[in-house]
């Protein structure tokens, strides 16, 4: 089953670039939402996760905060 991945980022965030590069290196397709350009998405994100920081990655409704490749692989490899 294909995992649905959404990455919430900001233009000035170096950690966001690390997550983006990791997902690209792993040949994973993902949707990126830049919260700088989409304040409504930022409000919805904060309401869901209660966090104002980026990057935040959602993999099939599992939230991963910051750059945590081990956790990402764990979620990606789960059923």
C-alpha positions in Angstrom: 0.0 0.0 0.0 1.3 3.4 -1.0 1.9 5.7 2.0 0.5 9.2 1.8 3.2 11.7 2.8 2.6 15.4 3.5 5.5 17.7 4.5 4.9 21.1 6.1 7.8 23.5 5.6 9.0 27.0 5.7 11.4 28.7 3.3 13.9 29.7 5.9 14.0 26.3 7.6 17.3 24.3 7.1 15.8 21.3 8.8 13.0 21.3 6.3 15.6 20.9 3.5 17.0 17.9 5.3 13.6 16.2 5.4 13.0 17.1 1.8 16.3 15.7 0.7 15.8 12.5 2.7 12.4 11.8 1.1 13.8 12.6 -2.3 16.8 10.3 -1.8 14.4 7.5 -0.7 12.4 8.1 -3.9 9.3 8.8 -2.0 6.5 10.9 -3.4 5.2 13.6 -1.1 3.1 16.7 -1.0 4.8 19.8 0.3 2.9 22.6 1.9 4.9 25.8 2.6 3.2 27.4 5.6 4.8 30.8 4.7 2.6 30.9 1.6 -0.4 29.3 3.1 -1.5 30.8 6.5 -4.7 28.8 6.5 -2.7 25.6 6.3 -0.6 26.8 9.2 -3.6 27.5 11.4 -5.0 24.0 10.6 -1.6 22.4 11.3 -1.3 24.1 14.7 -4.8 23.0 15.6 -4.1 19.4 14.7 -0.6 19.0 16.2 -0.5 21.8 18.8 2.9 22.7 17.5 4.0 25.9 15.7 7.3 24.5 14.4 8.3 23.0 11.1 9.1 20.6 9.6 6.2 18.4 10.4 5.7 15.3 8.3 2.4 13.4 8.2 2.7 9.8 6.9 -0.7 8.1 6.8 -1.9 10.1 9.8 1.2 9.5 11.8 3.0 12.8 12.8 6.8 13.1 12.8 8.3 16.4 14.1 11.7 17.7 13.0 14.2 15.5 11.1 13.8 11.9 12.4 14.8 9.5 9.7 14.6 6.5 12.0 11.0 7.2 12.9 10.1 8.0 9.3 11.5 4.6 8.2 9.6 2.9 11.1 6.3 4.4 10.0 7.0 3.8 6.3 7.7 0.1 6.9 4.7 -0.5 9.2 1.5 -2.0 7.8 
